[in-house]
Amino acid sequence: MCGITGFYSKTSSTFNNAILKMNSAISHRGPDSNNTWQDKNSGVVFGHQRLSILDLSMAGNQPMKSNSERFIITYNGEIYNHHEIRQDLKKIGKNIKWKSNTDTETLLEALEIWGVEKTLQKIVGMFAFGLWDKKNHTLYLIRDRMGEKPIYFGWQGEGDNKVFLFGSELKALKAHPEFNRKINRDAITLQFRHNYIPDPYSIYKDIYKLQPGHYLKLSEKDLTKGILPSPVMYWSLIKNVIYGNSNQISLDEENIKNDFEKLLKLSVKQKMISDVPLGAFLSGGIDSSTIVALMQSQSNYPIKTFTIGFKEDDFNEANYSKKIAKHLGTDHTELYFSSKEALEVIPKLPSIYDEPFSDNSQIPSFILSQLTKQHVKVALSGDGGDELFCGYNRYISINNWSKKFDLFPKSLRKILSYTARTISPYNWDKILKLLPVLNQNTNFEQKINKGTRALEANNLPDLYNIIFSNWQNPTDVVINSREPGTLLSKFKTELPMLNNYEKMMVLDLITYLPSNILVKVDRASMASSLEARVPLLDHKLVEYAWKIPHTLKMRNGKGKWILRQILNNYVPKNLTERPKMGFGIPIGNWLRGPLRDWAENLLSEKRLTQDGYLNTKLIRYKWKAHLSKKNNWQYDLWNVLMFQAWIDSNN
């Protein structure tokens, strides 16, 4: 696991200083060593920060050249089947004299022999890398199938100073002297709707994220003329969903469960390969408990597990984690934290996440990563189970909403929605004062706002987008903005063969998972110089999961049926069967208490007006309503606070 940087420039005067600054900006991703490579004739420069996991010797340092020196790579990630790749190369008569035991060298030689497309079809892992082909004068940027590892890119500067930049994090690009820091106001609307800025956008103009399962290929002509070609898709989740749905496994339930357990066990085993200490995050939920159970079943010593707890009981799952760890016999460590520790983390968030990011579970994720790093260098995570096996409670609620809407004509729903939406927030305030019965519901205005918009939904993706958005019309709050289209807004009529639950799972897998969950995991762990691995997102397992009949995922109103059956073989039901809690924090209460002064400073009328990005009147209205406990606007306000805090740290 590492940090990658690089650029193309026509002028060589700033090569050394620029790449060293870019490397230094992301040293936390790889503190063990750093190196650079440059070719002044081509104008291509690579940088690398190494977190040594496999083959800790200097032979694994990057940027690395292939044996023929045709390819140079700066690579971040893990190729879990790299030993099998070496055997495959040997079988076809390639007797390579390996210089190291690293997956980086394996990847390079595979690219040399098979080329880019064939190699990408064969490798299993999480990765993002830059590759320079000296023979064809071509630069590649490549990202893994599920989006576990990040890569940003874009053109900056003008004329002879125009440069193409790329890196693992935005702070690496910002370290280059030609980076212009122009904020993309339209991207702010996406953050206010979703908590995150989805691929391919970023907070900066002309800087993009490479989407999962894609590669970007820049020819010599593209580089010399400053052209940005469209990325190429080499793996499609949608195509695999369609194929899996058309080729459902016809075995009985027991055989499917056994086959899936073997596949998951293999994925866990692959993720446990490491030359440094390894452990796992354990929340006490179905997903992480299953991963830890399968780890412990394949280990000769107690697996190190880590949990954080909240001092507020309503948000605390640490006691469940502790019981599961004791049952499995792991070497368990836990840490309880409060608003005081959260206050210490909050100032670091803009730097950790590089752009406005407002999933408030970012705080416990970072604290957990810091705790874990004190003991191990690699940690396995249970992420992906909800999206693959129908685990979110919202799937049930939105499915029920959809059924209710079918009872009312669309024309009637539109009239009701329009009528309710003509009432401004300020007039709702007056109505609530006149109707004490309604005013007893502290979130009445919020529910009315969301419910009336939901009435206008034309299809399931529309309904999904409305119900699970924070600011329903973010262009009202972001001045001079226009909300861009996303994969979510474009997903209208695809996959008609799927039921509502499955469609929502697909929506999450292509949007929420890579742009929120995996961003949170990557940044929180790498800010702590910790490698996080996600066994459930092995692409072979993902492809298999879509061949499993849906009745083995959702049953009797509960998701993740097949995962529960596997976990039951290792952990008693009474330790795992309980309502889902997630990884949130009591941010609403904290904003009225220990975080109030911090928030008031960022949300002051003077500050908002001077910055000139946001609608001061609307934000102040919601802030006052939240403080009075009339409404719980915690998520809307956290969007604003994370943007304001980011502005502070980036001026």
C-alpha positions as CSV (number, residue, x, y, z in Angstrom):
1,M,0.0,0.0,0.0
2,C,1.5,3.3,-1.1
3,G,1.0,6.8,-2.4
4,I,1.6,7.6,-6.1
5,T,2.3,10.9,-7.8
6,G,3.3,12.0,-11.3
7,F,3.1,14.5,-14.0
8,Y,3.9,15.3,-17.6
9,S,5.5,18.7,-18.5
10,K,7.1,20.2,-21.6
11,T,9.6,22.0,-19.4
12,S,12.1,20.3,-17.2
13,S,13.1,23.2,-14.9
14,T,10.8,22.2,-12.0
15,F,11.0,18.4,-12.4
16,N,12.9,17.6,-9.2
17,N,11.4,20.2,-6.8
18,A,7.8,19.6,-8.0
19,I,7.9,15.8,-7.7
20,L,9.6,15.9,-4.3
21,K,6.9,18.3,-3.0
22,M,4.1,16.0,-4.4
23,N,5.7,13.0,-2.7
24,S,6.1,14.8,0.6
25,A,2.4,15.9,0.5
26,I,1.3,12.2,0.8
27,S,4.2,10.8,2.8
28,H,1.6,9.4,5.3
29,R,0.5,6.9,2.6
30,G,4.0,5.4,2.5
31,P,6.5,6.5,5.2
32,D,8.9,3.6,4.7
33,S,10.7,5.0,1.6
34,N,10.3,7.5,-1.2
35,N,11.7,7.7,-4.7
36,T,11.3,9.5,-8.0
37,W,11.9,8.7,-11.7
38,Q,12.0,11.1,-14.6
39,D,12.6,11.0,-18.3
40,K,13.5,14.5,-19.5
41,N,13.2,13.5,-23.1
42,S,9.6,12.4,-22.7
43,G,8.6,14.9,-20.0
44,V,7.2,12.2,-17.7
45,V,7.9,12.2,-14.0
46,F,6.9,9.6,-11.4
47,G,7.0,9.7,-7.6
48,H,6.3,7.1,-5.0
49,Q,5.8,6.8,-1.2
50,R,6.1,3.2,0.0
51,L,4.3,1.4,2.8
52,S,6.2,-1.9,2.9
53,I,3.9,-4.9,3.2
54,L,5.4,-7.6,0.9
55,D,9.2,-8.1,0.6
56,L,10.4,-5.3,2.9
57,S,13.8,-5.1,1.1
58,M,14.9,-2.2,-1.1
59,A,14.2,-4.5,-4.1
60,G,10.5,-3.5,-3.7
61,N,11.1,0.2,-3.9
62,Q,9.3,2.2,-6.6
63,P,9.0,3.7,-9.2
64,M,10.1,0.3,-10.7
65,K,11.2,-0.6,-14.2
66,S,10.3,-3.9,-16.0
67,N,13.2,-6.2,-17.0
68,S,13.3,-4.8,-20.5
69,E,12.9,-1.3,-19.2
70,R,10.0,-0.7,-21.5
71,F,7.6,-0.1,-18.7
72,I,7.9,2.1,-15.6
73,I,5.3,2.0,-12.9
74,T,4.3,3.8,-9.7
75,Y,1.8,1.6,-8.0
76,N,-0.5,1.6,-5.0
77,G,-2.3,-1.5,-3.9
78,E,-2.1,-5.3,-3.6
79,I,-2.3,-8.0,-6.3
80,Y,-3.6,-10.9,-4.2
81,N,-3.0,-13.6,-6.9
82,H,0.5,-12.4,-7.9
83,H,2.1,-15.8,-7.1
84,E,-0.4,-17.5,-9.4
85,I,0.4,-14.9,-12.1
86,R,4.1,-15.9,-11.8
87,Q,3.2,-19.5,-12.2
88,D,1.1,-18.7,-15.3
89,L,4.0,-16.8,-16.8
90,K,6.3,-19.8,-16.2
91,K,3.8,-22.2,-17.8
92,I,3.9,-20.2,-21.1
93,G,7.7,-20.5,-21.1
94,K,8.7,-17.2,-19.6
95,N,11.6,-17.9,-17.3
96,I,11.9,-14.6,-15.6
97,K,14.7,-13.9,-13.3
98,W,12.8,-12.3,-10.5
99,K,14.6,-9.6,-8.5
100,S,12.1,-9.4,-5.6
101,N,9.0,-11.1,-4.1
102,T,6.8,-8.1,-4.7
103,D,3.5,-8.0,-6.5
104,T,4.8,-4.8,-8.2
105,E,7.4,-6.7,-10.2
106,T,4.8,-9.4,-11.0
107,L,2.5,-6.8,-12.4
108,L,5.2,-5.2,-14.5
109,E,6.3,-8.4,-16.1
110,A,2.7,-9.4,-16.8
111,L,2.1,-6.1,-18.5
112,E,5.3,-6.7,-20.5
113,I,4.2,-10.1,-21.7
114,W,0.4,-9.8,-21.9
115,G,-0.2,-6.1,-22.4
116,V,-2.6,-3.9,-20.5
117,E,-6.0,-5.3,-21.4
118,K,-5.1,-9.0,-20.8
119,T,-3.3,-8.3,-17.6
120,L,-6.2,-6.3,-16.2
121,Q,-8.5,-9.3,-16.9
122,K,-6.1,-11.7,-15.0
123,I,-5.1,-9.8,-11.9
124,V,-7.2,-9.9,-8.6
125,G,-6.7,-7.1,-6.2
126,M,-7.1,-3.4,-5.2
127,F,-4.9,-1.0,-7.2
128,A,-4.3,2.4,-8.7
129,F,-1.2,3.0,-10.8
130,G,0.5,5.1,-13.3
131,L,2.3,3.3,-16.1
132,W,4.7,4.8,-18.8
133,D,5.3,2.8,-22.0
134,K,8.6,4.1,-23.3
135,K,8.2,2.2,-26.6
136,N,4.9,3.7,-27.5
137,H,5.3,7.0,-25.6
138,T,2.0,6.3,-23.8
139,L,0.9,7.1,-20.3
140,Y,-1.7,4.9,-18.5
141,L,-3.6,5.6,-15.3
142,I,-5.5,2.5,-14.1
143,R,-7.9,1.9,-11.2
144,D,-9.3,-1.3,-9.7
145,R,-12.7,-2.8,-10.5
146,M,-14.5,-1.8,-7.3
147,G,-12.8,1.5,-6.6
148,E,-10.8,0.6,-3.4
149,K,-7.8,2.7,-4.4
150,P,-8.1,6.3,-5.5
151,I,-6.5,8.3,-8.4
152,Y,-7.0,11.9,-9.3
153,F,-5.9,13.5,-12.6
154,G,-6.2,16.6,-14.8
155,W,-4.5,19.3,-16.9
156,Q,-3.4,22.5,-15.2
157,G,-1.5,25.6,-16.2
158,E,-1.3,27.4,-19.6
159,G,0.9,27.4,-22.7
160,D,4.3,25.9,-22.2
161,N,3.6,25.6,-18.5
162,K,0.6,23.3,-19.0
163,V,1.1,20.1,-17.1
164,F,-0.8,16.8,-16.7
165,L,-1.0,15.9,-13.0
166,F,-2.0,12.7,-11.2
167,G,-1.8,11.3,-7.7
168,S,-3.4,9.2,-5.0
169,E,-4.8,12.3,-3.2
170,L,-5.6,15.9,-4.2
171,K,-2.9,17.3,-1.8
172,A,-0.3,15.7,-4.1
173,L,-1.6,17.6,-7.1
174,K,-1.9,20.8,-5.1
175,A,1.8,20.6,-4.3
176,H,2.7,21.2,-8.0
177,P,3.4,24.9,-8.7
178,E,1.0,24.9,-11.7
179,F,-2.0,23.8,-9.7
180,N,-4.6,26.6,-9.8
181,R,-7.0,25.8,-6.9
182,K,-10.1,27.0,-8.7
183,I,-13.1,25.6,-6.8
184,N,-15.9,23.8,-8.8
185,R,-19.1,25.3,-7.3
186,D,-21.2,22.7,-9.0
187,A,-19.3,19.9,-7.2
188,I,-20.4,21.5,-3.8
189,T,-24.0,20.8,-4.7
190,L,-23.2,17.1,-5.0
191,Q,-21.5,17.1,-1.6
192,F,-24.6,18.8,-0.1
193,R,-26.8,16.2,-1.6
194,H,-24.8,13.0,-1.0
195,N,-22.2,13.8,1.7
196,Y,-19.5,13.2,-0.9
197,I,-18.5,14.4,-4.4
198,P,-19.0,11.3,-6.6
199,D,-16.8,10.1,-9.4
200,P,-15.6,11.5,-11.8
201,Y,-15.9,15.0,-10.2
202,S,-13.7,16.7,-7.6
203,I,-13.9,19.9,-5.7
204,Y,-11.5,21.6,-8.2
205,K,-12.2,22.6,-11.7
206,D,-10.6,20.4,-14.4
207,I,-9.5,17.8,-11.9
208,Y,-11.2,14.4,-12.0
209,K,-11.3,11.0,-10.3
210,L,-10.8,7.9,-12.4
211,Q,-13.9,5.8,-12.1
212,P,-13.6,2.1,-10.9
213,G,-13.0,-0.5,-13.5
214,H,-11.5,2.1,-15.9
215,Y,-8.2,3.2,-17.3
216,L,-7.0,6.4,-18.9
217,K,-4.7,6.2,-21.9
218,L,-2.8,9.3,-23.1
219,S,-0.9,9.0,-26.3
220,E,2.1,11.1,-27.2
221,K,-0.3,13.3,-29.2
222,D,-2.6,13.7,-26.2
223,L,0.3,14.8,-24.0
224,T,1.9,17.2,-26.4
225,K,-1.4,18.9,-27.4
226,G,-3.0,18.9,-23.9
227,I,-5.8,16.6,-24.8
228,L,-7.8,14.6,-22.2
229,P,-9.3,11.4,-23.8
230,S,-12.3,9.6,-22.3
231,P,-11.4,6.8,-19.9
232,V,-11.8,3.2,-21.1
233,M,-13.9,0.7,-19.2
234,Y,-12.3,-2.7,-18.8
235,W,-14.7,-4.2,-16.2
236,S,-18.4,-3.4,-15.7
237,L,-20.4,-4.1,-12.6
238,I,-23.6,-3.6,-14.6
239,K,-22.6,-6.2,-17.2
240,N,-21.8,-8.7,-14.4
241,V,-25.1,-8.0,-12.7
242,I,-26.9,-8.7,-15.9
243,Y,-24.9,-11.9,-16.5
244,G,-25.4,-13.1,-13.0
245,N,-29.1,-12.5,-13.1
246,S,-29.3,-14.5,-16.3
247,N,-27.2,-17.3,-14.9
248,Q,-28.5,-17.9,-11.4
249,I,-27.1,-20.8,-9.5
250,S,-29.5,-23.7,-9.6
251,L,-28.0,-25.7,-6.7
252,D,-29.9,-26.2,-3.4
253,E,-29.4,-23.7,-0.6
254,E,-27.0,-25.8,1.4
255,N,-24.7,-26.3,-1.6
256,I,-24.8,-22.6,-2.5
257,K,-24.0,-21.6,1.0
258,N,-21.0,-24.1,1.2
259,D,-19.6,-23.0,-2.2
260,F,-19.9,-19.3,-1.2
261,E,-18.3,-19.9,2.2
262,K,-15.3,-21.6,0.4
263,L,-15.0,-18.6,-2.0
264,L,-15.2,-16.1,0.9
265,K,-12.7,-18.1,2.9
266,L,-10.3,-18.1,0.0
267,S,-10.7,-14.3,-0.4
268,V,-10.0,-13.9,3.4
269,K,-6.9,-16.2,3.1
270,Q,-5.5,-14.1,0.2
271,K,-6.0,-10.9,2.2
272,M,-4.1,-12.3,5.1
273,I,-0.8,-12.7,3.1
274,S,1.6,-10.2,4.6
275,D,5.2,-9.8,5.7
276,V,4.1,-7.4,8.5
277,P,1.7,-7.7,11.5
278,L,-2.0,-8.0,10.5
279,G,-5.4,-7.7,12.2
280,A,-9.0,-6.7,11.6
281,F,-11.6,-4.1,12.4
282,L,-14.5,-5.7,14.4
283,S,-17.7,-3.7,14.8
284,G,-19.7,-6.6,16.1
285,G,-22.0,-6.6,13.0
286,I,-22.6,-9.4,10.6
287,D,-20.0,-8.4,8.0
288,S,-16.9,-7.8,10.2
289,S,-17.8,-10.7,12.5
290,T,-17.9,-13.0,9.5
291,I,-14.5,-11.8,8.2
292,V,-12.9,-12.2,11.6
293,A,-14.4,-15.6,12.1
294,L,-13.0,-16.8,8.8
295,M,-9.6,-15.2,9.6
296,Q,-9.5,-16.9,13.0
297,S,-10.5,-20.3,11.5
298,Q,-7.4,-20.1,9.2
299,S,-4.9,-18.8,11.8
300,N,-2.7,-20.7,14.3
301,Y,-2.6,-17.7,16.6
302,P,-5.2,-15.3,18.0
303,I,-6.0,-12.7,15.4
304,K,-5.7,-9.1,16.6
305,T,-9.1,-7.3,16.5
306,F,-9.9,-3.7,17.1
307,T,-13.1,-1.8,18.1
308,I,-13.9,1.6,19.3
309,G,-16.9,2.5,21.4
310,F,-19.0,5.5,22.2
311,K,-19.7,6.7,25.7
312,E,-23.3,7.4,24.6
313,D,-25.0,4.0,24.9
314,D,-27.4,4.6,22.0
315,F,-24.5,4.6,19.6
316,N,-22.3,2.0,21.2
317,E,-21.7,-1.5,19.8
318,A,-18.3,-2.2,21.5
319,N,-19.8,-4.5,24.1
320,Y,-21.1,-6.8,21.3
321,S,-17.7,-6.8,19.6
322,K,-16.0,-7.7,22.9
323,K,-18.3,-10.8,23.4
324,I,-17.8,-11.9,19.8
325,A,-14.0,-11.5,20.1
326,K,-14.0,-13.5,23.3
327,H,-16.0,-16.3,21.7
328,L,-13.7,-16.5,18.7
329,G,-10.6,-16.2,20.9
330,T,-9.1,-13.1,19.2
331,D,-6.6,-10.8,20.8
332,H,-9.0,-7.9,21.2
333,T,-8.3,-4.2,21.8
334,E,-11.0,-1.5,22.4
335,L,-11.1,2.2,22.9
336,Y,-14.0,4.4,24.1
337,F,-14.1,8.0,22.9
338,S,-16.3,11.0,23.5
339,S,-17.0,14.4,22.0
340,K,-13.6,15.6,23.5
341,E,-11.7,13.2,21.3
342,A,-14.0,14.1,18.3
343,L,-13.1,17.7,18.8
344,E,-9.4,16.8,18.5
345,V,-10.0,15.0,15.2
346,I,-12.3,17.5,13.5
347,P,-9.6,20.0,12.6
348,K,-7.7,17.2,10.8
349,L,-10.6,16.1,8.6
350,P,-10.2,18.7,5.8
351,S,-6.6,17.5,5.4
352,I,-7.4,13.8,5.7
353,Y,-10.1,13.9,3.1
354,D,-8.7,16.6,0.8
355,E,-12.1,17.8,-0.4
356,P,-15.4,18.4,1.4
357,F,-16.6,15.0,2.8
358,S,-19.4,14.9,5.3
359,D,-20.2,11.3,6.3
360,N,-19.8,11.9,10.0
361,S,-18.6,8.3,10.6
362,Q,-15.3,9.6,9.2
363,I,-14.5,10.6,12.8
364,P,-14.7,7.1,14.4
365,S,-13.2,5.6,11.2
366,F,-10.0,7.7,11.7
367,I,-9.9,7.1,15.5
368,L,-10.2,3.3,14.8
369,S,-7.4,3.4,12.2
370,Q,-5.2,5.3,14.7
371,L,-5.8,2.7,17.3
372,T,-5.2,-0.2,15.0
373,K,-2.0,1.2,13.6
374,Q,-0.5,1.2,17.1
375,H,-0.5,-2.7,16.9
376,V,-0.5,-3.8,13.2
377,K,0.3,-2.5,9.7
378,V,-2.5,-4.2,7.8
379,A,-6.2,-4.6,8.8
380,L,-9.1,-6.4,7.1
381,S,-12.5,-4.8,6.9
382,G,-16.0,-6.1,6.5
383,D,-17.2,-3.3,4.1
384,G,-19.3,-4.3,1.1
385,G,-21.6,-6.8,2.8
386,D,-24.6,-4.4,2.9
387,E,-24.4,-3.5,-0.8
388,L,-23.8,-7.0,-2.0
389,F,-26.3,-8.9,0.3
390,C,-29.1,-6.4,0.9
391,G,-28.1,-5.3,4.3
392,Y,-29.3,-1.7,4.6
393,N,-32.6,-1.0,6.4
394,R,-33.3,1.7,3.9
395,Y,-33.8,-1.0,1.2
396,I,-36.9,-2.2,3.0
397,S,-38.2,1.3,3.7
398,I,-37.8,2.6,0.1
399,N,-39.4,-0.6,-1.3
400,N,-42.4,0.1,1.0
401,W,-42.5,3.7,-0.1
402,S,-42.5,2.6,-3.8
403,K,-45.4,0.3,-3.3
404,K,-47.5,3.0,-1.6
405,F,-46.8,5.5,-4.4
406,D,-48.3,3.0,-6.9
407,L,-51.6,3.4,-5.2
408,F,-51.9,7.1,-6.2
409,P,-52.1,8.5,-9.7
410,K,-48.9,10.4,-10.7
411,S,-51.0,13.5,-11.5
412,L,-52.4,13.6,-8.0
413,R,-49.0,13.1,-6.4
414,K,-47.6,16.1,-8.4
415,I,-50.5,18.4,-7.3
416,L,-49.9,17.4,-3.6
417,S,-46.2,17.9,-4.0
418,Y,-46.5,21.3,-5.7
419,T,-49.0,22.6,-3.1
420,A,-46.8,21.6,-0.2
421,R,-43.6,22.9,-1.7
422,T,-45.1,26.4,-2.3
423,I,-45.0,26.8,1.5
424,S,-41.6,28.2,2.4
425,P,-39.6,27.0,5.5
426,Y,-40.5,30.2,7.2
427,N,-44.2,29.7,6.7
428,W,-44.0,26.1,7.8
429,D,-42.6,27.6,11.0
430,K,-45.8,29.6,11.4
431,I,-48.0,26.6,10.6
432,L,-46.3,24.5,13.3
433,K,-46.9,27.2,15.9
434,L,-50.6,27.2,15.0
435,L,-50.9,23.4,15.0
436,P,-49.3,22.1,18.3
437,V,-50.1,18.5,17.4
438,L,-47.8,18.6,14.4
439,N,-45.2,20.6,16.3
440,Q,-44.7,17.6,18.7
441,N,-42.8,15.9,15.9
442,T,-39.3,17.6,16.1
443,N,-38.6,16.5,12.5
444,F,-42.0,17.4,10.9
445,E,-40.7,20.1,8.6
446,Q,-37.8,17.9,7.5
447,K,-40.1,15.0,6.7
448,I,-42.6,17.2,4.9
449,N,-39.8,18.6,2.8
450,K,-38.5,15.2,1.8
451,G,-41.9,13.5,1.5
452,T,-43.4,16.1,-0.8
453,R,-40.4,15.9,-3.2
454,A,-40.7,12.1,-3.1
455,L,-44.2,12.3,-4.4
456,E,-42.8,13.5,-7.7
457,A,-40.5,10.5,-8.2
458,N,-40.9,8.9,-11.6
459,N,-39.1,5.7,-10.8
460,L,-37.2,3.9,-8.1
461,P,-33.8,5.7,-8.8
462,D,-35.6,9.1,-8.5
463,L,-37.2,8.0,-5.2
464,Y,-33.9,6.7,-3.9
465,N,-32.1,9.9,-4.8
466,I,-34.7,12.0,-3.0
467,I,-35.1,10.0,0.2
468,F,-31.4,9.5,0.7
469,S,-30.3,13.1,-0.1
470,N,-29.5,15.7,2.5
471,W,-30.2,19.0,0.9
472,Q,-33.1,18.3,-1.5
473,N,-32.3,21.2,-3.7
474,P,-28.7,22.0,-3.2
475,T,-28.6,24.7,-5.8
476,D,-30.8,26.8,-3.4
477,V,-28.0,26.8,-0.9
478,V,-24.9,27.0,-3.2
479,I,-24.8,30.4,-4.9
480,N,-24.4,30.4,-8.7
481,S,-24.3,26.7,-9.0
482,R,-25.7,24.0,-11.3
483,E,-25.9,20.4,-10.1
484,P,-24.1,18.0,-12.5
485,G,-25.5,14.7,-13.6
486,T,-24.1,11.6,-11.9
487,L,-24.3,7.8,-12.3
488,L,-27.3,7.9,-9.9
489,S,-29.2,10.6,-11.9
490,K,-28.5,8.7,-15.2
491,F,-29.7,5.4,-13.8
492,K,-33.3,5.4,-15.0
493,T,-34.5,2.3,-16.8
494,E,-31.5,-0.1,-16.6
495,L,-31.8,-3.6,-15.3
496,P,-35.6,-4.1,-15.6
497,M,-35.1,-7.7,-14.7
498,L,-34.1,-6.9,-11.1
499,N,-36.5,-6.3,-8.2
500,N,-36.4,-3.1,-6.2
501,Y,-34.0,-4.4,-3.6
502,E,-31.5,-5.5,-6.2
503,K,-31.7,-2.2,-8.1
504,M,-30.9,-0.3,-4.9
505,M,-28.0,-2.6,-4.3
506,V,-26.6,-1.8,-7.8
507,L,-27.1,1.9,-7.2
508,D,-25.1,1.7,-4.0
509,L,-22.4,-0.4,-5.6
510,I,-21.7,2.1,-8.3
511,T,-22.1,5.3,-6.3
512,Y,-22.2,5.2,-2.5
513,L,-19.7,2.4,-2.0
514,P,-16.8,3.7,-4.1
515,S,-17.4,7.4,-3.5
516,N,-18.3,7.3,0.2
517,I,-17.5,4.1,2.0
518,L,-14.2,3.2,0.3
519,V,-13.1,6.9,0.3
520,K,-13.7,6.9,4.1
521,V,-11.8,3.6,4.6
522,D,-8.9,4.6,2.4
523,R,-8.3,8.1,3.7
524,A,-8.8,7.2,7.4
525,S,-6.5,4.2,7.2
526,M,-3.8,5.8,5.0
527,A,-3.7,8.9,7.1
528,S,-2.6,6.5,9.8
529,S,-0.2,4.7,7.5
530,L,-2.3,1.6,7.8
531,E,-3.3,-0.7,4.9
532,A,-7.0,-1.7,4.9
533,R,-8.1,-4.8,2.9
534,V,-11.7,-5.6,2.0
535,P,-12.3,-9.4,1.3
536,L,-15.9,-9.0,0.4
537,L,-15.0,-6.8,-2.6
538,D,-12.8,-9.4,-4.4
539,H,-14.3,-9.1,-7.9
540,K,-14.6,-12.9,-8.3
541,L,-16.7,-12.9,-5.1
542,V,-18.8,-10.0,-6.4
543,E,-19.5,-11.7,-9.7
544,Y,-20.5,-14.9,-7.8
545,A,-22.7,-13.0,-5.4
546,W,-24.9,-11.8,-8.3
547,K,-25.5,-15.4,-9.4
548,I,-26.9,-16.2,-5.9
549,P,-30.7,-16.1,-5.9
550,H,-32.1,-13.0,-4.1
551,T,-34.1,-15.2,-1.7
552,L,-30.7,-16.2,-0.2
553,K,-30.0,-12.5,0.5
554,M,-33.3,-11.1,1.7
555,R,-35.6,-13.4,3.8
556,N,-38.3,-12.7,6.3
557,G,-37.6,-9.0,6.2
558,K,-33.9,-9.5,7.0
559,G,-31.0,-9.0,4.6
560,K,-27.7,-10.8,4.4
561,W,-29.3,-14.2,5.0
562,I,-26.5,-16.2,3.5
563,L,-23.8,-14.3,5.4
564,R,-25.8,-14.9,8.6
565,Q,-25.9,-18.7,7.9
566,I,-22.1,-18.8,7.4
567,L,-21.5,-16.7,10.6
568,N,-23.9,-19.1,12.6
569,N,-21.3,-21.8,12.1
570,Y,-18.8,-19.8,14.1
571,V,-20.7,-17.5,16.4
572,P,-24.0,-18.1,18.4
573,K,-27.0,-16.2,17.0
574,N,-27.6,-14.4,20.3
575,L,-24.3,-12.5,19.9
576,T,-25.1,-11.2,16.4
577,E,-28.9,-11.0,15.9
578,R,-29.8,-7.4,16.8
579,P,-31.0,-4.2,15.1
580,K,-28.4,-2.7,12.7
581,M,-26.7,0.4,14.2
582,G,-24.1,1.5,11.6
583,F,-21.0,3.5,12.5
584,G,-22.5,7.0,13.1
585,I,-22.0,9.3,16.0
586,P,-24.4,11.5,18.1
587,I,-23.4,14.5,16.0
588,G,-26.8,16.2,16.4
589,N,-26.5,16.3,20.2
590,W,-22.8,17.3,20.0
591,L,-23.6,20.3,17.8
592,R,-26.0,21.6,20.5
593,G,-23.3,20.9,23.1
594,P,-19.6,20.5,23.0
595,L,-19.3,21.3,19.3
596,R,-21.6,24.4,19.4
597,D,-18.9,27.1,19.6
598,W,-16.9,25.5,16.8
599,A,-20.0,25.3,14.6
600,E,-21.2,28.8,15.4
601,N,-17.9,30.2,14.3
602,L,-18.2,28.5,10.9
603,L,-21.9,29.2,10.5
604,S,-21.8,32.9,11.6
605,E,-23.7,35.3,9.4
606,K,-20.6,37.4,8.8
607,R,-18.5,34.4,7.8
608,L,-21.0,32.9,5.4
609,T,-21.6,36.2,3.7
610,Q,-17.9,37.0,3.3
611,D,-17.1,33.6,1.8
612,G,-19.8,34.1,-0.8
613,Y,-20.4,30.5,-1.6
614,L,-23.6,29.7,0.4
615,N,-27.1,31.0,1.1
616,T,-26.6,32.6,4.5
617,K,-30.3,33.1,5.3
618,L,-31.2,29.4,4.7
619,I,-28.3,28.0,6.6
620,R,-28.9,30.3,9.6
621,Y,-32.5,29.3,9.6
622,K,-31.6,25.6,9.9
623,W,-28.9,26.2,12.5
624,K,-31.3,28.1,14.7
625,A,-34.0,25.4,14.2
626,H,-31.5,22.7,15.1
627,L,-30.4,24.5,18.3
628,S,-34.0,24.9,19.4
629,K,-34.6,21.2,18.9
630,K,-37.5,22.0,16.7
631,N,-35.8,20.0,13.9
632,N,-32.8,17.8,13.7
633,W,-30.9,19.2,10.8
634,Q,-27.6,17.4,11.8
635,Y,-26.8,16.0,8.3
636,D,-27.6,19.2,6.4
637,L,-25.5,21.2,8.8
638,W,-22.6,18.7,8.8
639,N,-22.5,19.2,5.0
640,V,-22.1,22.9,5.5
641,L,-19.6,22.6,8.4
642,M,-17.4,20.2,6.5
643,F,-17.4,22.6,3.5
644,Q,-16.7,25.6,5.7
645,A,-13.9,23.8,7.5
646,W,-12.4,22.7,4.2
647,I,-12.5,26.3,3.0
648,D,-10.6,27.4,6.1
649,S,-7.8,24.8,5.6
650,N,-7.5,25.5,1.9
651,N,-7.2,29.3,1.9
